């Protein structure tokens, strides 16, 4: 499972990536999670199973959903509260549910 996160520069999400990885490890879930800036996201979409957008780039949701649909990749925004609290467990759960089509 490959989870791509997008924020404005790719850096503010690094702590969230760490928290998601820790949650996945604790649950025995094998996944790759990485974050990129909004200008690079199209270069990474083909590698991902799901794309989640940070609150600061939520305005790109409609455009990136179209790109995701072309490639069969679900795209959604991260709950701002989960993002702000760096709740890796909830964001990971959301990503997994999107991949499963729930």
C-alpha positions as CSV (number, residue, x, y, z in Angstrom):
1,X,0.0,0.0,0.0
2,X,1.4,3.3,-1.1
3,X,0.1,6.5,0.5
4,X,1.0,9.9,-0.9
5,X,0.4,13.1,1.0
6,X,0.5,16.5,-0.5
7,X,1.1,19.8,1.3
8,X,2.3,23.2,0.1
9,X,6.0,22.4,0.2
10,X,6.2,18.8,1.3
11,X,7.7,19.6,4.7
12,X,4.9,20.4,7.1
13,X,3.5,16.9,6.5
14,X,6.8,15.1,7.5
15,X,5.7,14.7,11.2
16,X,2.4,13.3,10.1
17,X,4.1,10.8,7.8
18,X,6.2,9.7,10.8
19,X,3.1,9.3,13.0
20,X,1.3,7.3,10.2
21,X,4.3,5.1,9.8
22,X,4.5,4.4,13.5
23,X,0.7,3.6,13.5
24,X,1.1,1.2,10.5
25,X,4.0,-0.6,12.1
26,X,2.1,-1.0,15.4
27,X,-0.8,-2.5,13.5
28,X,1.4,-4.7,11.3
29,X,0.4,-2.9,8.1
30,X,3.0,-2.9,5.3
31,X,2.9,0.5,3.6
32,X,5.0,3.2,2.1
33,X,4.1,6.8,3.0
34,X,5.6,9.9,1.7
35,X,4.9,13.6,1.3
36,X,5.5,16.0,-1.6
37,X,4.8,19.6,-2.4
38,X,1.9,20.6,-4.6
39,X,4.2,21.4,-7.5
40,X,5.5,17.8,-7.5
41,X,2.4,15.8,-6.8
42,X,1.7,14.9,-10.5
43,X,5.1,13.4,-10.8
44,X,4.3,11.0,-7.9
45,X,0.7,10.1,-8.6
46,X,1.4,7.0,-10.7
47,X,3.4,5.5,-7.8
48,X,0.5,5.9,-5.2
49,X,-2.5,3.9,-4.2
50,X,-4.1,6.9,-2.6
51,X,-3.5,10.7,-2.4
52,X,-4.4,12.8,0.6
53,X,-4.2,16.6,0.6
54,X,-3.2,18.7,3.6
55,X,-5.6,21.5,4.6
56,X,-3.4,24.2,3.1
57,X,-3.8,22.7,-0.4
58,X,-7.4,21.6,-0.2
59,X,-8.2,24.1,-3.0
60,X,-6.5,21.6,-5.4
61,X,-8.9,18.8,-4.5
62,X,-11.2,19.0,-7.6
63,X,-8.3,19.2,-10.0
64,X,-6.3,16.4,-8.3
65,X,-9.5,14.2,-8.0
66,X,-9.7,14.4,-11.9
67,X,-6.1,13.3,-12.2
68,X,-6.7,10.5,-9.7
69,X,-9.8,9.3,-11.5
70,X,-7.7,9.0,-14.8
71,X,-5.3,6.7,-12.9
72,X,-7.8,4.9,-10.6
73,X,-6.4,6.5,-7.5
74,X,-8.7,7.8,-4.8
75,X,-8.0,11.4,-3.8
76,X,-9.4,13.2,-0.7
77,X,-8.4,15.9,1.8
78,X,-7.1,15.2,5.3
79,X,-9.5,16.2,8.2
80,X,-8.0,19.5,9.4
81,X,-8.3,18.4,13.1
82,X,-6.5,15.1,12.4
83,X,-3.8,17.1,10.5
84,X,-3.4,19.7,13.2
85,X,-3.1,17.1,15.9
86,X,-0.8,14.9,13.7
87,X,-3.2,12.0,14.3
88,X,-1.4,9.5,12.2
89,X,-3.7,6.7,13.2
90,X,-6.8,8.4,12.0
91,X,-5.2,9.7,8.7
92,X,-3.9,6.2,8.0
93,X,-7.4,4.7,8.7
94,X,-8.8,7.3,6.2
95,X,-6.3,6.3,3.5
96,X,-6.9,2.6,4.0
97,X,-10.7,3.1,3.7
98,X,-10.3,5.1,0.5
99,X,-8.1,2.4,-1.0
100,X,-10.8,-0.2,0.0
101,X,-13.4,2.0,-1.6
102,X,-15.2,2.7,1.7
